[in-house]
Amino acid sequence: MVPIPRVGPGAEFEPLRIGRTERVFVLTGAGVSAESGVRTFRDAGGAGFAGDGRRPQGGASIGLWYEHRIEDVATAKGFERDPRMVWRFYSERRRQLPSVKPNPAHQALARLAQEREVFLCTQNVDDLHERAGSPEVVHMHGELLRSRCHSCERPSFVDAAGYFEEPPRCRCGGLLRPHVVWFGEIPFHLERIFAALDKCDLFLCVGSSGAVHPAAGFVSHLRHTGRARCIYLGLERPDNAYAFDECRLGKAGELLPGLVDLR
Ligand SMILES: [Zn+2]
């Protein structure tokens, strides 16, 4: 028997009690960044980006964002075809990042980490969790403010620069690329992430559409172990709603600050 999830407006739910010793795994997706005004591919016709992208239906050509197609700016092939254009795209996003501010959802999660053991995993590539004060953020889809070499094994490094003319090069001579996970690439930190999932008592999924794997599969993974409570929180019913105990619908910035009862 699979229990039926309770799905409804977040305001109709009781605050969530989290015991002192409970371990909380938080997954955040594009919905959280969108409430700060970070634009995503989804805004422009069903295809997400900000780390929580839905793959477009029927081929990769409908995901327009700022006049760009996903296959041009979010795949290794697109980068190899036109690194200058791809760098212009990410440089523009880097330039806009300081004008975007953390919202009450980011702040509530930072406060939660002061009170409880929290593993914060995000699909977002922006730095809003860090700026809200979250002590440790696992960026499974990489970080906009880091670069790495497209050729050699040199580790990624902090890089907030904009490259609007020539694409930057590594000291090995290869091209540098943004340190973000593109479509067709394997997300980062999966070993740590699954180890934390296996230990958690509460899985809190905030603003993640449930359409992008592997993140969309975290809740099903937990269903098999059968131990953690699984709560979704976000504006829209996720594609994987069936796998949660509860789906609390609403803006994360409005629901999260009052969500948790830490008594
Ligand atoms: Zn290199």
Residues whose N, C-alpha, C, O or C-beta is under 5 A from the ligand:
A	BS01	ZN	C149 S151 C152 R154 C170 C172 G174
